[in-house]
Amino acid sequence: MKPWQPPEEALRTFLLLLVEHAAVGRGMGEALESIMATDSPVFGEARERMATALDELLLAAAAAGVIRTDITGRLVLRALGGICGIRTTGWKDDAATITTILYDGLRHKNSEPPVAAQADTQKIYGRPRNQR
């Protein structure tokens, strides 16, 4: 990462670097998945350190008003574990794209989906999410 980046760029860079690290580091994708898939104390410290690092980046970006405030490092780490744990052909490019989608979702400042997503949900389920 650059020595100083705006909070939202630091978060985006960190997320994409985790994907890159999972691709380069043997087994990092599986390790991310394992860290989040179990409550084992073996992975407890790693899980806590990674979640704390993400919390710091999320808090800085939320304080700057550029991402939503209802997301924790633990939740983002769970998502990354799933994204990087799938190791099929082309997974790295897919993981980077999905991570960008995750980042874009963090940028919504409220916890309700955008109006377009609400309309799509209504088409699929017959009524808005908050009325189900």
C-alpha positions in Angstrom: 0.0 0.0 0.0 1.0 3.6 -0.5 2.3 5.4 2.7 -0.9 7.4 2.9 -4.1 6.8 1.0 -7.6 8.2 1.6 -9.5 5.7 3.9 -11.7 4.3 1.2 -8.7 3.7 -1.1 -6.7 2.1 1.7 -9.6 -0.3 2.4 -10.0 -1.2 -1.3 -6.2 -1.7 -1.7 -6.1 -3.9 1.4 -9.0 -6.1 0.2 -7.4 -6.6 -3.2 -4.0 -7.3 -1.6 -5.5 -10.1 0.4 -6.8 -11.6 -2.8 -3.4 -11.3 -4.4 -1.8 -12.8 -1.3 -4.2 -15.7 -1.5 -3.2 -16.3 -5.1 0.6 -16.1 -4.5 0.8 -17.7 -1.0 0.2 -21.4 -1.2 -2.9 -22.2 0.6 -3.7 -18.7 1.7 -7.2 -18.9 0.2 -7.8 -22.2 2.1 -6.3 -20.6 5.2 -8.7 -17.6 5.0 -11.6 -20.0 4.6 -10.4 -22.1 7.5 -9.8 -19.1 9.8 -13.4 -18.1 9.4 -15.0 -21.5 9.1 -14.2 -22.7 12.6 -14.1 -21.4 16.2 -10.9 -23.4 16.8 -8.5 -21.6 19.1 -5.8 -22.6 16.6 -7.1 -19.9 14.2 -8.4 -17.6 16.9 -5.4 -15.2 17.0 -5.1 -15.0 13.3 -8.9 -14.3 12.9 -8.8 -11.7 15.6 -5.7 -9.9 14.1 -7.1 -9.8 10.6 -10.6 -8.7 11.8 -9.0 -5.9 13.9 -6.9 -4.7 10.9 -10.1 -4.6 8.8 -12.0 -2.9 11.7 -9.4 -0.1 11.7 -9.7 0.4 7.9 -13.5 0.2 8.1 -13.7 2.7 10.9 -11.5 5.2 9.1 -13.5 5.0 6.0 -16.8 5.2 7.9 -15.5 8.2 9.8 -14.7 9.9 6.5 -18.3 9.2 5.5 -17.5 7.1 2.5 -18.8 3.6 3.6 -21.6 2.3 5.6 -21.2 2.1 9.4 -22.9 -1.2 10.1 -20.2 -3.6 8.8 -17.4 -5.2 10.9 -14.0 -6.6 10.0 -15.3 -10.0 11.0 -18.1 -9.8 8.4 -15.7 -8.7 5.7 -13.2 -11.4 6.6 -16.0 -14.1 6.4 -16.8 -12.8 2.9 -13.2 -12.9 1.8 -12.8 -16.4 3.2 -15.5 -17.6 0.9 -14.3 -15.6 -2.0 -10.7 -16.8 -1.8 -11.5 -20.4 -0.8 -12.9 -21.4 -4.2 -9.9 -22.5 -6.2 -11.3 -23.3 -9.7 -9.8 -22.3 -13.0 -9.9 -18.5 -13.3 -10.6 -18.0 -9.6 -8.1 -15.2 -9.1 -9.8 -12.9 -11.6 -13.2 -13.8 -10.3 -12.1 -13.2 -6.7 -10.8 -9.7 -7.6 -14.1 -8.9 -9.3 -16.2 -10.2 -6.5 -14.0 -8.3 -4.0 -14.6 -5.2 -6.0 -18.4 -5.9 -5.8 -18.0 -6.4 -2.0 -16.1 -3.0 -1.7 -18.8 -1.3 -3.8 -21.5 -2.7 -1.5 -19.6 -1.2 1.5 -19.9 2.2 0.0 -23.7 2.3 0.5 -24.1 4.5 3.5 -27.4 3.1 4.7 -28.3 -0.5 5.5 -31.3 -0.6 3.1 -30.6 -1.7 -0.4 -30.6 0.9 -3.2 -34.0 1.7 -4.7 -33.2 -0.4 -7.8 -32.3 -3.4 -5.6 -35.6 -2.9 -3.7 -37.5 -2.9 -7.0 -35.7 -6.1 -8.1 -36.5 -7.8 -4.8 -40.2 -6.8 -5.2 -40.2 -8.3 -8.7 -38.8 -11.6 -7.4 -40.6 -11.9 -4.1 -43.7 -9.9 -4.8 -43.1 -7.3 -2.0 -40.3 -5.2 -0.7 -37.8 -6.8 1.7 -38.9 -4.7 4.7 -42.5 -5.9 4.2 -41.8 -9.7 4.1 
